[in-house]
């Protein structure tokens, strides 16, 4: 797909509480977060749009209170990855916990933390 150029009237940004040199970056990140949170684009596409790696993007979503969609397939893939990596589980914000609760899988977190504390 070709690049899309979004033209905004300059007057619409007068008084924006964003430094002028950060407007383009900030708008790209906000658009990427909104489209991802609404399930319109994938996480990878959102990261490319925002110009961030996955960890940075997820951290930004958590800081800004955006919901991170998690499907059953995502949950299963994350569980497979966690098992394969066998690294300590670190939760940096509450969004993953909310997602686990929405698909009724808090028992998984409980079992992972019990296994890590032994």
N, C-alpha and C positions, 0 to 999 in steps of 0.2 A: 504494500500500500504506500502511496505517496505521503510525504509529510503534509500535515494540515496546518495552515496558518490561521490563527484566530485573531481577528482584528477587533480591538476594543477601543472605544472612544477615549481619548486622553482625559477628557473632562470627568469621566466616570471614576478615575483614580485620584482625582484631586482630594486631598485630605485623608488618603489612605494611610493607615498607621504602619506603613512598610517603607523603609528607606528606598529611595528611587533606584539605587543600584541593585536592590534585592527583589524588585517587583517581579521580573520574569521568572526567576527561580522559585519564589514563593507561590506564584500563581500556578506554575507547573506542578509543584508539590501538592497544593490544595486540590487541584483538579484530579490528579492521580489518586489521591486519598479518597475523594468523594466517589469517583468512578469505581474504584476497587471495593469500597465499603458497600456500595449499592449492587455489587455483583456484575457490573457492566464489563469490566476488564479483569484479566487475571492478575495475580500478584506479580508475575514476571513483567507483564506489560506495564503495570503501574510503577514498578521499580525503574524501568527504562524511561518512562515518561518523567518521573521525578528526578532522574539522574542520581539515583542512590542504589547502594547494594541492599540486599534483602534485610540484613540486620538493621541497618540505618532506617530503612523504610518502616519496618515493624515497630521500631522504637518510636519513630515519629508518630505513627498511628496511635500507639499507647499513650504518648504524652498529650496528644490532642483529643483523646477520648473517642477515636473512631472505632467502630466495630470491625473486627477482622472476621470475615465469613469463614466458617469451618464446616465442611461437609463430612459425611461419614467416610468418604474416600480420603479426604485430607487427614482425618483423625487416624485412619488405618495406616496411611503412609508415614505420618509423624511417629506413630508407635513403632513401626518397622525401623525407621531411621534411628530412633532412640535406642532400640535394642541393638542395632548394628554398631552404633557409635560407642555405646557403653561408657559414656562420659557422664559426669555429674549433671543433673538436671538443674538449670537455673531459670527461674521465672522472674523477669524484670518488671513486669507490671501485671495487673489483674485481668487483662483482656483474655489471655488463654484460659484462665480459670472460668471466666464467664462462658466462653465457648464450650468448654467441657461440660459445664452445668446444663447448657442449652440442649446438648445431645445426651444428657443423662449418663455421663461417664466420669463423674468425680471419683468413683472407686479406683479408676486407673491411676490418678494422681496419688491417691492415698497409698496404693500398693507400691508405686514407684518410690515415694518418700520413705516408706517403711523399709524397703529393700536397700535404699541408700544409707539409712541410719544404722544399719547393723554392722 
